[in-house]
Amino acid sequence: MKLNEAPEKIHISIVPNALNSYTYITCGKDFPNAVEYVRTDAFIEKACKWLEKNIAEATGIDSYTITESFKQAMKKG
C-alpha cells in the first residue's frame, strides 16, 4: 500500500469489555470475528479481470461489452 492510499481491504472488529466497546480497524485479520470490507473500485476491477478471462471466452460476447455493462450495473447499486 502506498502512502496516503486507501487499503484494498479493511477488517473491523468490535471487542466489548466491562466499561465500553472498542472498535478496531485494521488492514489484516487480527481478530477472528472481524468483518472484511473491500473497496468498491478494487472489487469491480478484480471482477472485471475475472469476467474478461472467463466469461467472455465461454459466451463469445466481447469482453469489453461485458465489463462495461458490469461496471455500469455496479455504479447504479
N, C-alpha and C positions, 0 to 999 in steps of 0.2 A: 504494500500500500504506500502510495506517495504522500508526501507531506500535504496537508490540507485537502486530502481527497477522502470522500466517504468510503468506509469499508463496504465490500460487496455483501457481507452478511454481518448481522449483529445477533447476539443472544441476550435475551432479557430474562432475568430470574428474580422473583420476589421471595426474599428469605425472611420469614417472620421471627420475631424474638419476643421476649416478655414485655418490652416497652413500646415497640413500634415495628413497622415493617421497613425493610431496606430493599431498594431496587438496585440490582447490579446490571450494568450494561457492559458487555464485553465483546471482543471480536473472536472469542473462542468458546468452546463448550465447557466452561469451567464448572457449571452446576448441572446435575443430572436432570432437573426438571425445567431447564431453560427453554424458552420459546425462541425459535430461529426466525428471523425476519430477513428477507432478501430484498435488495434494492430493485425496484421495478425495471429500471433500464438494464440492469445486469441479467434479470430473469428473461426479459424479452430478447436480449442479444443471444443468450445461450439457447433459447428455444428456437430462434430463427436459424442458428447454425445447425441445430438438430434437424429442423424441417428441411433445410437445403440439402443436407446429406442423406436423409432417409425417406421423407415423404415425396419429394419431387421425383426421385428415381422410380418409386413404386407407382405413382399415379400418372406419370408422363406430363404433368402440368408444369409449366415454367416455374422454377423456384422463386424467381423474383415476384411473380404474382401471388404465390402462397405466402411468402414472408411479408410482403406489403399489406396484404389482407389481414394477416395475423396482427401486425403492428397497429393497424387502424382499429381492430376489434379490441385490443388491449388498452388503447388510449381512451376509448369510449367508456370502458368499465370503470 
